[in-house]
Amino acid sequence: MPRTFNFCAGPAALPEEVLLEAKNELLDWKGLGVSVMEVSHRGKEFTETINLAETSLRRLLEIPESYSVLFLQGGASLQFSAVPLNLPIGTTADYVHTGHWSAKAINEAQRFCDVNVVAELDSEDLLSIPMEETWKYSENPAYLHLTSNETISGVEFFWTPSASLPLVADMSSTLLSRPINVTKYGVIYAGAQKNIGPAGLTILIVSKDLLGHAGNNCPTMLNWTVAAQNSSMQNTPPTFAIYMAGLVFSWLENIGGLESVESINRRKASTLYEFIDASGFYSNNVASESRSLMNIPFHLSDSSLDEKFLQQSSSLGLLNLKGHRAVGGMRASIYNAVPEEAVTTLISFMSDFEMRYG
Ligand SMILES: *Cc1c(COP(=O)(O)O)cnc(C)c1O
């Protein structure tokens, strides 16, 4: 079967160039006659690979030396626990509740500290992130946690809160989709399987002045300081996933870095939103200023046509458009590796479908 257009929310599409490169060197990596999966993580060759991956990520995001970059496991979900276990908890931690993933982060943090929810997603009419003026910070919060992009409902932050306390962000589904100012954050973390590489790797970027605060009860494998001191080699890291992430970072640099990627991503998203808005048949319920560039949920005006829509789209090679079960309908995840042609092909299918059934 030829390569399809894959709109999966995660694990998500990988760049074809990256897959081909991995394929080409799978059996004979660096002239060693073995694959990257079959060598010591402490050997010279793999050390070079992880170092190059880190350097490339630092260039892409302009990460200053005052930040550590960690290659971890357990997904973004394990960081929901690691965050309160690693940061100096005074009394309370503040969380912004904007959807499914922030709710998970809140529930997990409540095992370890008092959580104050500063704001809830505004869902009266269209979904939107409430303005910071309305947020209710606690007395002396240890940090503020937010979910930069809610992957399920398609709600994204395009600004950073101004409060002067460590800002912790789950960027699983937005990291590397556009430039960000790392220095505005204390901690940034992301599961790899959206925009970075295969599942099994979690990237964490942490300001070095926030290290060294984990208590005795923090498991060694969740302790960021231990990971930083051991260059992410406190145990065997997910070597293949790190190798793949390194290839993805080089691919991003080769296509011009995050400014270029952002302009492609904006074009992809706005073409699809404009098409949906202009149609009377499809709808998206997110306010324009909070609309995700990466995950675009939409509904058909008649949900009894959902099955037909999914069958016909997938038979044309447009895969994984089914919305998350919590919101129903459809969702097109258009991460970096999803080409513009995928979006234009999707739109012609949607337009044709509307003509036939609308
Ligand atoms: C996918 C996702 C997660 C969960 O990631 P895992 O790596 O599976 O734990 C958490 N937060 C956001 C925003 C996500 O998109």
The ligand as an SDF file (V2000), in Angstrom:
LIG
                    3D

 15 15  0  0  0  0  0  0  0  0999 V2000
   -0.4620   12.8620   24.5800 C   0  0  0  0  0  0  0  0  0  0  0  0
   -0.4520   13.8210   25.6890 C   0  0  0  0  0  0  0  0  0  0  0  0
   -0.1300   13.4480   27.0120 C   0  0  0  0  0  0  0  0  0  0  0  0
    0.1480   12.0170   27.3900 C   0  0  0  0  0  0  0  0  0  0  0  0
    1.3640   11.6420   26.9260 O   0  0  0  0  0  0  0  0  0  0  0  0
    1.9930   10.2210   27.3360 P   0  0  0  0  0  0  0  0  0  0  0  0
    3.3690   10.3730   26.7540 O   0  0  0  0  0  0  0  0  0  0  0  0
    1.1580    9.1810   26.6770 O   0  0  0  0  0  0  0  0  0  0  0  0
    1.9780   10.1200   28.8020 O   0  0  0  0  0  0  0  0  0  0  0  0
   -0.0910   14.4160   27.9820 C   0  0  0  0  0  0  0  0  0  0  0  0
   -0.3750   15.6940   27.6990 N   0  0  0  0  0  0  0  0  0  0  0  0
   -0.6950   16.0970   26.4470 C   0  0  0  0  0  0  0  0  0  0  0  0
   -0.9870   17.5340   26.1960 C   0  0  0  0  0  0  0  0  0  0  0  0
   -0.7480   15.1810   25.4050 C   0  0  0  0  0  0  0  0  0  0  0  0
   -1.0710   15.5660   24.1630 O   0  0  0  0  0  0  0  0  0  0  0  0
  1  2  1  0
  2  3  1  0
  2 14  2  0
  3  4  1  0
  3 10  2  0
  4  5  1  0
  5  6  1  0
  6  7  2  0
  6  8  1  0
  6  9  1  0
 10 11  1  0
 11 12  2  0
 12 13  1  0
 12 14  1  0
 14 15  1  0
M  END
$$$$
